[in-house]
């Protein structure tokens, strides 16, 4: 725009240069053509913006130099400065506060609304002259400068002086980035840890399965080697796995229980199988047929009574094919003391046992029938020797075996302590067995009994006292590791002699006659007095043998009759009062 405004005073002309931010027109005086101008007077120092004090008292200022205009009418008028088309010349005026930084106002007063120029125009109208506008290009909002004009530092908007306190910095916590990195590492490490935990769990599971498999295989192998594997071995006949029964090592002693009050004996073998680590009590019936020193066949009971410990031990070795290391004679008083020393025993009793000291019937039994019955020494002896009327001798043997196993369970497993217990009994032992040997042997059996590796077995005996093939394969071979060698029936006819004549020597005389005749003599004991003698047989095949026996003894063949014979004999002879030994000569 090039519109000009002629105020009509003094020939001064103004041109419109734009509009300020409030829409007011901004004019600039068109300088006239003048002679060269005198040097521009020195500008007074300006007061800095920072020293502005809105509450300070106005200070007297030096008179300002106008452009050909003397506001104080001093008559001295300065020449106007040359035309500055870009308004780069600095005006000698005091700095004014320009809150918008436009540079439009150069007066010393604060004019926030840009009214100073209007006031100057009004003042010019009154005085007849218009004040000159500051020689700076006014700020025209949203209006670009001349296209062909080069920007100058004075015409460009002044740059603001930003200070640090004018800015509010948003500081990001330094830990955020680290937290993100840590979170990523955590998630990655967590996944890796899970995978590693799974791998470790699988490895542990595999190791556990391998260990369990090895334990199972080892346990089965041990049970098979020890002969304890169910289904593959008979619980009553442990063969020790691959080790043959005969090759196993066994320690055996024989125990003879003597009933000092009622008479009679009970025999058992105590077996310690050191190969299979098992113990057994083998009960031997009194009817077992054995051969004595002179080759005569007799019963076990007779052998114990007549031949003593040494003869009976040798006879058992012959019949059972085993090797017995010693003999333990245990009288009932010593059994009672032994039970009291170990502190009573617990036994599952199978019958009520009356008190032997009771004088009348119907008294309370000494031992009651039931499980886990606690027996003192006296009660144990009564139970071990009890045999009811008409009861088989095997039942009494079973009770004796229960008492012996109960004693072993309560006896100390320490050899020294067990030896002390044996010595405390103060009994006279067989020369074949010392206190120390017996104590050590019983301690080993006690350890097996406490561990459940101990049992009691009854040796089956046939009616004639011999052992069957089944018996030999069961108890004799597997438990004792021997071979049954019962006296042969074909070797000699076994004759059992009972003395009913009232003369004690008749038994011995008959024995000599029968042995000389080639018969096997069996002592049948003493019978009630009988007037006549008799010879009895059971099987018809033995009738001829019975007749031969009668002739040998000098008896009439008319005394031969069929009847019941003891289990161990073929023919039974009852010597009556009519027997005359001389007649047999």
C-alpha positions, 0 to 999 in steps of 0.5 A: 500500500502506498496511500499517503496522508497529508495532515495539512500542517507544515507540508508534512506527509505521512504514509500508511505502513500497516496495522497493529495487533489491535487493527489501528492504522500505523503511519510513517512520516515521509521525510522531505528532501533536505540538505546534508544533515548534521551529525546526529547527536549522541544518544543518551544511555538507555535504561535497561529493561531489567531496571524498570520499576513501575513504582519508582518516582519519575526522574528528570530526563535530558531533553530529547531531540526531535526530527525538526521539532522542538517540543519545548519551543526553545527555538532550536530545531535539529535537522531531520535525519536522512530517510531510512526505508527499513527503520534501522536507525536507533532512536534516541529515546528511552526504552519502553516496555513492550510486552509483546516484543513488537518494537512498535513503541519506542517511547519511554512510557508504557503503552500496552494498547498502542495509543501513544501514536494516536496521542501524538497525532492529536498533539500534532493537530493541536500544535499544527505539526505531527510528531514523527514516528520512530524510524522502525518498521512497525510490526504488521501481524500476518503481513510479510515484509517486502519481497525484494528487501533483504532482512536486516537485524534491526528489521527482524523481530527481536529474539526473546531472551529465554532464561532457565527459570522460565522453563519447566523441564519434565524430568523422566526418572532415570530408573524407567529405562532401567526398569523396562530393561529389567522387566524384559530381562525378567520376562526372558529370564523367567521363561528361561528359568521355567524351561530350566526348571522343567529340564531339571524336573525331567532329569530328576524324574528320570534319575528317580525312576532309574534309582527305583528300578535299581532298588527294585532289581536289587531287592528282587535279586536279594530276595531271590538269592535269600530264597525269600521271594514269594511264589518262587520258593516255599516259605517252609523250605528256604534253599538259599537261592543258587546255593545248594541246601547241602552246601549251606553252612549250619550250626546245630545243637540239640536240646533235651528238656527233662521234666524232673517232676513228671518224668519224660523228655522233649527233644528239639534241634536249634538250627542257625543257617549262616548262609541264608540268615535264618533260624529254625527250631526242629521238634523231634517226636519221641517215637523217632526210630534211631539206632543205638551204639550196638546197632539196636533200633530204638526210639528217641525217648529210649535213647535219651534215657539209656544212651545219654547225650553222646549216644543220642547225638550220634544216633540223630546224626546217623538218622538225619544225616546232619552234624550236631555240634553240642548237646544242651540238657535243660531241666525244667527248673533251669527253664523256669530260671531262664524265663525269669532272667529274660523278663517273662515271655509272650506266647499265643497259648492254645489251651488252658493249663491247670496249676500243678500245685492246685489240690482240687479240680475246678481251680483257676488255670495257671495259664489261660488260652489266648494271644500274647499271653505273658508267661512267667518262669513257672507258667512257661514250664507248665505250658511247655510240659503240658499234655492233656489226657489222650493228646498226641505227644506232638501237641506238647512238642509244639508248646515246648517250641513256642516257649523256646522261641519266646525265650529267644525273642527276649534274650539279648542279641549281644554275645557277652550279655547272652553268655552272662545269662547262661552263666547265671543259670549255674547249670552243668553243661555237657562237655561238648558245649561251653558257656561261651559257645552256648551264649554266642550261639543263642545270641545269634538265634535271638537276633534272627528271632527278633528280626522275624527270620525264625520259625518252628518246624515239626519233623513228621514221623511215620507210625513206625518211627521212620521218615518218609521220602517227603519228610526227607525232602522237606525238613531234613534236606532243606532245613538240616541239609542232611539225608534221612537214613531210617533203619531198614525194615528188611534189615531186622524185625523190630520187636518191642518188649514190655515187662509185665512179669514183675521181674526187672531183669527179665527185660534185659534177658529177653533183649539178649535172646532177641539180639542173638536171634537176629531181631531188633530189640525195642524197649517198651518199658514196664506194663501192668502185671499179667499172668501170661505172656503174649506176642502181638502183630498188626499186619498179616505179613508179620504173623510169621515173624511173630511166631518166630519171635515166640519160638525164640523166647521159648513161648508157645505159638499159641500166645501169638495173636493179632492186635495193636502194636506200637508205631515203631515196632513190627511185633510187640511182646508182653512178658508175663509171669509165666515167662522163664528166661531159662527156657530160652536157653 
